[in-house]
Amino acid sequence: MFTYKCEIQSGPMLEIKYYQSLRKRNKKNMSRSINRAITSEKMAQANRIRGEQHTQRLILANFKQGDWWVRFSAPYKNFTEEEFEKIVSNFFKRIKYHAKKQGVQFKYIGFCECGKRGGNWHLHIIIEDCIKDIALKMWKWSNGINLTPLYEDGNFADLAKYIRKDVTGTKRLKTSRNLTKPTVTVIEGKKREFKKLEKGEALPIPQGYYLVRDDMWVNDFTGASYHFVFMQLEMNHKRYAVECTKEATNESKAN
Protein backbone atom coordinates (compact mmCIF):
# COMPACT_ATOMS: atom_id res chain seq x y z
CA MET A 1 0.00 0.00 0.00
CA PHE A 2 1.35 3.41 -0.99
CA THR A 3 0.60 6.62 0.91
CA TYR A 4 0.19 9.98 -0.83
CA LYS A 5 -0.34 13.60 0.11
CA CYS A 6 -2.16 15.82 -2.38
CA GLU A 7 -2.31 19.64 -2.14
CA ILE A 8 -4.74 21.62 -4.30
CA GLN A 9 -4.45 25.41 -4.37
CA SER A 10 -7.48 27.21 -5.81
CA GLY A 11 -7.05 30.94 -5.22
CA PRO A 12 -7.54 31.47 -1.45
CA MET A 13 -8.55 27.83 -0.84
CA LEU A 14 -6.02 25.14 0.05
CA GLU A 15 -7.03 21.48 0.15
CA ILE A 16 -4.82 18.78 1.65
CA LYS A 17 -5.65 15.12 1.05
CA TYR A 18 -4.05 12.04 2.53
CA TYR A 19 -4.90 8.73 0.91
CA GLN A 20 -3.55 5.26 0.19
CA SER A 21 -3.32 3.49 -3.14
CA LEU A 22 -2.79 -0.10 -4.24
CA ARG A 23 -0.56 1.10 -7.09
CA LYS A 24 2.48 3.34 -7.13
CA ARG A 25 1.95 6.58 -9.04
CA ASN A 26 3.65 6.89 -12.44
CA LYS A 27 5.39 3.53 -12.18
CA LYS A 28 5.85 1.99 -15.61
CA ASN A 29 5.48 -1.64 -16.62
CA MET A 30 3.37 -2.49 -13.62
CA SER A 31 0.41 -4.80 -14.13
CA ARG A 32 -2.97 -3.42 -13.20
CA SER A 33 -4.90 -4.77 -10.25
CA ILE A 34 -8.21 -6.54 -10.76
CA ASN A 35 -10.95 -4.12 -11.79
CA ARG A 36 -13.41 -3.80 -8.92
CA ALA A 37 -16.48 -2.20 -10.44
CA ILE A 38 -18.73 -0.07 -8.25
CA THR A 39 -22.45 0.33 -8.70
CA SER A 40 -23.79 2.87 -11.18
CA GLU A 41 -25.48 4.72 -8.30
CA LYS A 42 -22.22 5.14 -6.40
CA MET A 43 -20.41 6.10 -9.58
CA ALA A 44 -23.02 8.77 -10.36
CA GLN A 45 -22.70 10.17 -6.83
CA ALA A 46 -18.90 10.19 -7.05
CA ASN A 47 -19.03 11.97 -10.43
CA ARG A 48 -21.45 14.55 -9.03
CA ILE A 49 -19.18 15.30 -6.07
CA ARG A 50 -16.10 15.54 -8.29
CA GLY A 51 -17.95 17.89 -10.64
CA GLU A 52 -19.02 20.18 -7.79
CA GLN A 53 -15.50 20.24 -6.33
CA HIS A 54 -13.95 21.00 -9.73
CA THR A 55 -16.39 23.86 -10.33
CA GLN A 56 -15.81 25.33 -6.86
CA ARG A 57 -12.06 25.26 -7.45
CA LEU A 58 -12.44 27.03 -10.79
CA ILE A 59 -14.60 29.73 -9.22
CA LEU A 60 -12.13 30.37 -6.41
CA ALA A 61 -9.15 30.38 -8.76
CA ASN A 62 -10.72 33.00 -11.02
CA PHE A 63 -13.34 35.06 -9.17
CA LYS A 64 -13.71 36.85 -5.86
CA GLN A 65 -15.99 38.97 -3.74
CA GLY A 66 -17.06 41.95 -5.82
CA ASP A 67 -17.60 39.88 -8.97
CA TRP A 68 -21.06 38.94 -10.25
CA TRP A 69 -23.49 36.06 -10.78
CA VAL A 70 -25.75 37.23 -13.61
CA ARG A 71 -28.89 35.91 -15.26
CA PHE A 72 -29.37 37.07 -18.85
CA SER A 73 -32.92 36.27 -19.99
CA ALA A 74 -34.73 36.47 -23.30
CA PRO A 75 -38.18 37.29 -21.90
CA TYR A 76 -41.34 36.55 -23.87
CA LYS A 77 -39.33 35.06 -26.71
CA ASN A 78 -39.55 31.45 -27.81
CA PHE A 79 -36.36 29.93 -29.15
CA THR A 80 -35.17 26.46 -29.87
CA GLU A 81 -32.10 25.41 -27.91
CA GLU A 82 -29.98 25.75 -31.04
CA GLU A 83 -31.25 29.29 -31.68
CA PHE A 84 -30.55 30.43 -28.12
CA GLU A 85 -27.09 28.84 -28.13
CA LYS A 86 -26.32 30.87 -31.26
CA ILE A 87 -27.50 34.06 -29.51
CA VAL A 88 -25.23 33.29 -26.53
CA SER A 89 -22.28 32.52 -28.80
CA ASN A 90 -22.63 35.89 -30.55
CA PHE A 91 -23.10 37.58 -27.16
CA PHE A 92 -19.80 36.12 -25.94
CA LYS A 93 -18.01 37.20 -29.13
CA ARG A 94 -19.17 40.81 -28.71
CA ILE A 95 -18.10 40.89 -25.05
CA LYS A 96 -14.71 39.40 -25.90
CA TYR A 97 -14.17 41.96 -28.68
CA HIS A 98 -14.97 44.99 -26.50
CA ALA A 99 -13.10 43.55 -23.49
CA LYS A 100 -9.97 43.17 -25.63
CA LYS A 101 -10.27 46.81 -26.75
CA GLN A 102 -10.30 47.84 -23.08
CA GLY A 103 -7.35 45.60 -22.23
CA VAL A 104 -9.22 43.14 -20.00
CA GLN A 105 -9.96 39.43 -20.26
CA PHE A 106 -13.41 37.89 -20.45
CA LYS A 107 -13.73 34.94 -18.09
CA TYR A 108 -16.95 33.10 -17.32
CA ILE A 109 -18.48 29.98 -15.80
CA GLY A 110 -22.15 29.17 -16.22
CA PHE A 111 -24.89 27.40 -18.14
CA CYS A 112 -27.99 27.91 -20.28
CA GLU A 113 -31.41 26.62 -19.37
CA CYS A 114 -35.06 27.03 -20.28
CA GLY A 115 -38.13 27.81 -18.19
CA LYS A 116 -40.35 24.94 -17.08
CA ARG A 117 -42.99 25.81 -19.67
CA GLY A 118 -40.56 25.65 -22.56
CA GLY A 119 -40.08 29.40 -22.93
CA ASN A 120 -37.90 32.17 -21.48
CA TRP A 121 -34.45 30.84 -22.26
CA HIS A 122 -31.76 32.31 -20.02
CA LEU A 123 -28.04 32.25 -19.40
CA HIS A 124 -26.49 32.11 -15.91
CA ILE A 125 -22.81 33.12 -15.73
CA ILE A 126 -20.20 34.31 -13.27
CA ILE A 127 -18.25 37.30 -14.58
CA GLU A 128 -15.62 39.63 -13.18
CA ASP A 129 -16.60 43.14 -12.11
CA CYS A 130 -14.46 44.66 -14.89
CA ILE A 131 -16.66 42.89 -17.48
CA LYS A 132 -20.06 43.74 -15.98
CA ASP A 133 -20.74 47.03 -17.78
CA ILE A 134 -19.62 45.61 -21.13
CA ALA A 135 -21.88 42.56 -20.75
CA LEU A 136 -24.89 44.63 -19.74
CA LYS A 137 -24.55 46.78 -22.86
CA MET A 138 -24.16 43.76 -25.15
CA TRP A 139 -27.35 41.94 -24.02
CA LYS A 140 -30.22 43.17 -26.20
CA TRP A 141 -32.98 42.50 -23.64
CA SER A 142 -32.23 45.14 -21.01
CA ASN A 143 -35.30 44.10 -19.00
CA GLY A 144 -34.01 40.53 -18.82
CA ILE A 145 -30.96 41.03 -16.60
CA ASN A 146 -30.62 40.12 -12.94
CA LEU A 147 -27.40 40.82 -11.00
CA THR A 148 -26.31 39.13 -7.77
CA PRO A 149 -22.95 39.83 -6.06
CA LEU A 150 -20.89 36.77 -5.25
CA TYR A 151 -21.31 35.42 -1.72
CA GLU A 152 -19.31 37.25 0.91
CA ASP A 153 -17.85 34.15 2.54
CA GLY A 154 -15.72 33.43 -0.54
CA ASN A 155 -16.32 29.69 -0.31
CA PHE A 156 -18.78 29.32 -3.21
CA ALA A 157 -19.63 25.69 -2.40
CA ASP A 158 -23.40 26.29 -2.70
CA LEU A 159 -22.96 28.18 -5.96
CA ALA A 160 -20.90 25.32 -7.39
CA LYS A 161 -23.66 22.86 -6.45
CA TYR A 162 -26.28 25.05 -8.13
CA ILE A 163 -24.23 25.33 -11.31
CA ARG A 164 -23.71 21.55 -11.47
CA LYS A 165 -27.25 20.62 -10.46
CA ASP A 166 -29.02 18.98 -13.38
CA VAL A 167 -32.62 17.90 -12.94
CA THR A 168 -33.44 17.72 -16.66
CA GLY A 169 -30.42 15.88 -18.01
CA THR A 170 -29.79 18.65 -20.56
CA LYS A 171 -27.73 21.23 -18.65
CA ARG A 172 -24.44 22.05 -20.34
CA LEU A 173 -21.63 23.70 -18.38
CA LYS A 174 -20.02 26.68 -20.13
CA THR A 175 -16.50 27.84 -19.25
CA SER A 176 -14.09 30.14 -21.02
CA ARG A 177 -10.77 28.67 -22.13
CA ASN A 178 -8.69 31.29 -20.32
CA LEU A 179 -9.64 30.22 -16.79
CA THR A 180 -6.80 29.77 -14.33
CA LYS A 181 -6.57 26.11 -13.35
CA PRO A 182 -6.04 25.02 -9.72
CA THR A 183 -2.49 23.97 -8.85
CA VAL A 184 -2.27 20.28 -7.91
CA THR A 185 0.80 18.78 -6.20
CA VAL A 186 1.04 15.11 -5.25
CA ILE A 187 3.95 13.69 -3.25
CA GLU A 188 4.57 10.51 -1.31
CA GLY A 189 3.06 10.98 2.11
CA LYS A 190 4.85 10.21 5.35
CA LYS A 191 3.38 7.11 6.94
CA ARG A 192 3.96 8.63 10.38
CA GLU A 193 1.67 11.55 9.49
CA PHE A 194 -0.95 9.14 8.15
CA LYS A 195 -0.80 7.11 11.37
CA LYS A 196 -1.45 10.28 13.40
CA LEU A 197 -4.56 10.97 11.33
CA GLU A 198 -5.73 7.40 11.90
CA LYS A 199 -5.38 8.00 15.65
CA GLY A 200 -7.60 11.08 15.40
CA GLU A 201 -4.88 13.73 15.71
CA ALA A 202 -5.62 17.02 13.92
CA LEU A 203 -3.60 18.19 10.96
CA PRO A 204 -1.63 21.38 11.78
CA ILE A 205 -3.28 24.44 10.22
CA PRO A 206 -0.97 26.11 7.66
CA GLN A 207 0.12 29.63 8.60
CA GLY A 208 -2.21 32.30 7.24
CA TYR A 209 -5.19 29.96 6.88
CA TYR A 210 -8.18 28.79 8.91
CA LEU A 211 -9.87 25.41 8.79
CA VAL A 212 -13.16 25.28 6.88
CA ARG A 213 -13.89 21.58 7.20
CA ASP A 214 -12.31 18.15 7.45
CA ASP A 215 -13.70 14.90 6.11
CA MET A 216 -12.80 11.25 6.40
CA TRP A 217 -14.12 8.44 4.27
CA VAL A 218 -13.35 4.73 3.98
CA ASN A 219 -12.72 2.77 0.80
CA ASP A 220 -13.33 -0.99 0.91
CA PHE A 221 -9.93 -1.65 -0.64
CA THR A 222 -7.58 1.17 0.40
CA GLY A 223 -8.96 2.08 3.83
CA ALA A 224 -9.39 5.59 5.22
CA SER A 225 -8.69 8.82 3.33
CA TYR A 226 -8.60 12.33 4.79
CA HIS A 227 -9.55 15.66 3.22
CA PHE A 228 -8.87 19.04 4.84
CA VAL A 229 -10.03 22.39 3.43
CA PHE A 230 -8.44 25.70 4.49
CA MET A 231 -9.12 29.32 3.47
CA GLN A 232 -6.71 32.23 3.59
CA LEU A 233 -7.13 34.85 6.28
CA GLU A 234 -7.33 37.78 3.87
CA MET A 235 -9.52 40.84 3.44
CA ASN A 236 -12.12 38.70 1.68
CA HIS A 237 -12.50 36.75 4.89
CA LYS A 238 -12.27 39.60 7.39
CA ARG A 239 -15.70 38.68 8.78
CA TYR A 240 -14.29 35.41 10.08
CA ALA A 241 -11.30 37.21 11.61
CA VAL A 242 -13.61 39.73 13.31
CA GLU A 243 -15.72 36.89 14.74
CA CYS A 244 -12.59 35.19 16.09
CA THR A 245 -11.47 38.47 17.69
CA LYS A 246 -14.89 38.93 19.32
CA GLU A 247 -14.80 35.39 20.70
CA ALA A 248 -11.33 35.93 22.14
CA THR A 249 -12.42 39.25 23.70
CA ASN A 250 -15.48 37.67 25.25
CA GLU A 251 -13.38 34.84 26.69
CA SER A 252 -10.96 37.36 28.20
CA LYS A 253 -13.80 39.28 29.81
CA ALA A 254 -15.27 36.07 31.16
CA ASN A 255 -11.97 35.14 32.75
C-alpha positions as CSV (number, residue, x, y, z in Angstrom):
1,M,0.0,0.0,0.0
2,F,1.4,3.4,-1.0
3,T,0.6,6.6,0.9
4,Y,0.2,10.0,-0.8
5,K,-0.3,13.6,0.1
6,C,-2.2,15.8,-2.4
7,E,-2.3,19.6,-2.1
8,I,-4.7,21.6,-4.3
9,Q,-4.4,25.4,-4.4
10,S,-7.5,27.2,-5.8
11,G,-7.1,30.9,-5.2
12,P,-7.5,31.5,-1.5
13,M,-8.6,27.8,-0.8
14,L,-6.0,25.1,0.0
15,E,-7.0,21.5,0.2
16,I,-4.8,18.8,1.6
17,K,-5.7,15.1,1.1
18,Y,-4.0,12.0,2.5
19,Y,-4.9,8.7,0.9
20,Q,-3.5,5.3,0.2
21,S,-3.3,3.5,-3.1
22,L,-2.8,-0.1,-4.2
23,R,-0.6,1.1,-7.1
24,K,2.5,3.3,-7.1
25,R,2.0,6.6,-9.0
26,N,3.6,6.9,-12.4
27,K,5.4,3.5,-12.2
28,K,5.8,2.0,-15.6
29,N,5.5,-1.6,-16.6
30,M,3.4,-2.5,-13.6
31,S,0.4,-4.8,-14.1
32,R,-3.0,-3.4,-13.2
33,S,-4.9,-4.8,-10.3
34,I,-8.2,-6.5,-10.8
35,N,-10.9,-4.1,-11.8
36,R,-13.4,-3.8,-8.9
37,A,-16.5,-2.2,-10.4
38,I,-18.7,-0.1,-8.3
39,T,-22.5,0.3,-8.7
40,S,-23.8,2.9,-11.2
41,E,-25.5,4.7,-8.3
42,K,-22.2,5.1,-6.4
43,M,-20.4,6.1,-9.6
44,A,-23.0,8.8,-10.4
45,Q,-22.7,10.2,-6.8
46,A,-18.9,10.2,-7.1
47,N,-19.0,12.0,-10.4
48,R,-21.4,14.6,-9.0
49,I,-19.2,15.3,-6.1
50,R,-16.1,15.5,-8.3
51,G,-18.0,17.9,-10.6
52,E,-19.0,20.2,-7.8
53,Q,-15.5,20.2,-6.3
54,H,-14.0,21.0,-9.7
55,T,-16.4,23.9,-10.3
56,Q,-15.8,25.3,-6.9
57,R,-12.1,25.3,-7.5
58,L,-12.4,27.0,-10.8
59,I,-14.6,29.7,-9.2
60,L,-12.1,30.4,-6.4
61,A,-9.1,30.4,-8.8
62,N,-10.7,33.0,-11.0
63,F,-13.3,35.1,-9.2
64,K,-13.7,36.9,-5.9
65,Q,-16.0,39.0,-3.7
66,G,-17.1,42.0,-5.8
67,D,-17.6,39.9,-9.0
68,W,-21.1,38.9,-10.2
69,W,-23.5,36.1,-10.8
70,V,-25.7,37.2,-13.6
71,R,-28.9,35.9,-15.3
72,F,-29.4,37.1,-18.8
73,S,-32.9,36.3,-20.0
74,A,-34.7,36.5,-23.3
75,P,-38.2,37.3,-21.9
76,Y,-41.3,36.5,-23.9
77,K,-39.3,35.1,-26.7
78,N,-39.6,31.5,-27.8
79,F,-36.4,29.9,-29.2
80,T,-35.2,26.5,-29.9
81,E,-32.1,25.4,-27.9
82,E,-30.0,25.7,-31.0
83,E,-31.3,29.3,-31.7
84,F,-30.6,30.4,-28.1
85,E,-27.1,28.8,-28.1
86,K,-26.3,30.9,-31.3
87,I,-27.5,34.1,-29.5
88,V,-25.2,33.3,-26.5
89,S,-22.3,32.5,-28.8
90,N,-22.6,35.9,-30.6
91,F,-23.1,37.6,-27.2
92,F,-19.8,36.1,-25.9
93,K,-18.0,37.2,-29.1
94,R,-19.2,40.8,-28.7
95,I,-18.1,40.9,-25.0
96,K,-14.7,39.4,-25.9
97,Y,-14.2,42.0,-28.7
98,H,-15.0,45.0,-26.5
99,A,-13.1,43.6,-23.5
100,K,-10.0,43.2,-25.6
101,K,-10.3,46.8,-26.7
102,Q,-10.3,47.8,-23.1
103,G,-7.4,45.6,-22.2
104,V,-9.2,43.1,-20.0
105,Q,-10.0,39.4,-20.3
106,F,-13.4,37.9,-20.5
107,K,-13.7,34.9,-18.1
108,Y,-17.0,33.1,-17.3
109,I,-18.5,30.0,-15.8
110,G,-22.2,29.2,-16.2
111,F,-24.9,27.4,-18.1
112,C,-28.0,27.9,-20.3
113,E,-31.4,26.6,-19.4
114,C,-35.1,27.0,-20.3
115,G,-38.1,27.8,-18.2
116,K,-40.3,24.9,-17.1
117,R,-43.0,25.8,-19.7
118,G,-40.6,25.7,-22.6
119,G,-40.1,29.4,-22.9
120,N,-37.9,32.2,-21.5
121,W,-34.5,30.8,-22.3
122,H,-31.8,32.3,-20.0
123,L,-28.0,32.2,-19.4
124,H,-26.5,32.1,-15.9
125,I,-22.8,33.1,-15.7
126,I,-20.2,34.3,-13.3
127,I,-18.3,37.3,-14.6
128,E,-15.6,39.6,-13.2
129,D,-16.6,43.1,-12.1
130,C,-14.5,44.7,-14.9
131,I,-16.7,42.9,-17.5
132,K,-20.1,43.7,-16.0
133,D,-20.7,47.0,-17.8
134,I,-19.6,45.6,-21.1
135,A,-21.9,42.6,-20.8
136,L,-24.9,44.6,-19.7
137,K,-24.5,46.8,-22.9
138,M,-24.2,43.8,-25.2
139,W,-27.3,41.9,-24.0
140,K,-30.2,43.2,-26.2
141,W,-33.0,42.5,-23.6
142,S,-32.2,45.1,-21.0
143,N,-35.3,44.1,-19.0
144,G,-34.0,40.5,-18.8
145,I,-31.0,41.0,-16.6
146,N,-30.6,40.1,-12.9
147,L,-27.4,40.8,-11.0
148,T,-26.3,39.1,-7.8
149,P,-23.0,39.8,-6.1
150,L,-20.9,36.8,-5.2
151,Y,-21.3,35.4,-1.7
152,E,-19.3,37.3,0.9
153,D,-17.9,34.1,2.5
154,G,-15.7,33.4,-0.5
155,N,-16.3,29.7,-0.3
156,F,-18.8,29.3,-3.2
157,A,-19.6,25.7,-2.4
158,D,-23.4,26.3,-2.7
159,L,-23.0,28.2,-6.0
160,A,-20.9,25.3,-7.4
161,K,-23.7,22.9,-6.5
162,Y,-26.3,25.0,-8.1
163,I,-24.2,25.3,-11.3
164,R,-23.7,21.6,-11.5
165,K,-27.3,20.6,-10.5
166,D,-29.0,19.0,-13.4
167,V,-32.6,17.9,-12.9
168,T,-33.4,17.7,-16.7
169,G,-30.4,15.9,-18.0
170,T,-29.8,18.7,-20.6
171,K,-27.7,21.2,-18.7
172,R,-24.4,22.0,-20.3
173,L,-21.6,23.7,-18.4
174,K,-20.0,26.7,-20.1
175,T,-16.5,27.8,-19.2
176,S,-14.1,30.1,-21.0
177,R,-10.8,28.7,-22.1
178,N,-8.7,31.3,-20.3
179,L,-9.6,30.2,-16.8
180,T,-6.8,29.8,-14.3
181,K,-6.6,26.1,-13.3
182,P,-6.0,25.0,-9.7
183,T,-2.5,24.0,-8.8
184,V,-2.3,20.3,-7.9
185,T,0.8,18.8,-6.2
186,V,1.0,15.1,-5.2
187,I,4.0,13.7,-3.2
188,E,4.6,10.5,-1.3
189,G,3.1,11.0,2.1
190,K,4.8,10.2,5.4
191,K,3.4,7.1,6.9
192,R,4.0,8.6,10.4
193,E,1.7,11.5,9.5
194,F,-0.9,9.1,8.2
195,K,-0.8,7.1,11.4
196,K,-1.4,10.3,13.4
197,L,-4.6,11.0,11.3
198,E,-5.7,7.4,11.9
199,K,-5.4,8.0,15.6
200,G,-7.6,11.1,15.4
201,E,-4.9,13.7,15.7
202,A,-5.6,17.0,13.9
203,L,-3.6,18.2,11.0
204,P,-1.6,21.4,11.8
205,I,-3.3,24.4,10.2
206,P,-1.0,26.1,7.7
207,Q,0.1,29.6,8.6
208,G,-2.2,32.3,7.2
209,Y,-5.2,30.0,6.9
210,Y,-8.2,28.8,8.9
211,L,-9.9,25.4,8.8
212,V,-13.2,25.3,6.9
213,R,-13.9,21.6,7.2
214,D,-12.3,18.2,7.4
215,D,-13.7,14.9,6.1
216,M,-12.8,11.3,6.4
217,W,-14.1,8.4,4.3
218,V,-13.4,4.7,4.0
219,N,-12.7,2.8,0.8
220,D,-13.3,-1.0,0.9
221,F,-9.9,-1.7,-0.6
222,T,-7.6,1.2,0.4
223,G,-9.0,2.1,3.8
224,A,-9.4,5.6,5.2
225,S,-8.7,8.8,3.3
226,Y,-8.6,12.3,4.8
227,H,-9.5,15.7,3.2
228,F,-8.9,19.0,4.8
229,V,-10.0,22.4,3.4
230,F,-8.4,25.7,4.5
231,M,-9.1,29.3,3.5
232,Q,-6.7,32.2,3.6
233,L,-7.1,34.9,6.3
234,E,-7.3,37.8,3.9
235,M,-9.5,40.8,3.4
236,N,-12.1,38.7,1.7
237,H,-12.5,36.8,4.9
238,K,-12.3,39.6,7.4
239,R,-15.7,38.7,8.8
240,Y,-14.3,35.4,10.1
241,A,-11.3,37.2,11.6
242,V,-13.6,39.7,13.3
243,E,-15.7,36.9,14.7
244,C,-12.6,35.2,16.1
245,T,-11.5,38.5,17.7
246,K,-14.9,38.9,19.3
247,E,-14.8,35.4,20.7
248,A,-11.3,35.9,22.1
249,T,-12.4,39.3,23.7
250,N,-15.5,37.7,25.3
251,E,-13.4,34.8,26.7
252,S,-11.0,37.4,28.2
253,K,-13.8,39.3,29.8
254,A,-15.3,36.1,31.2
255,N,-12.0,35.1,32.8
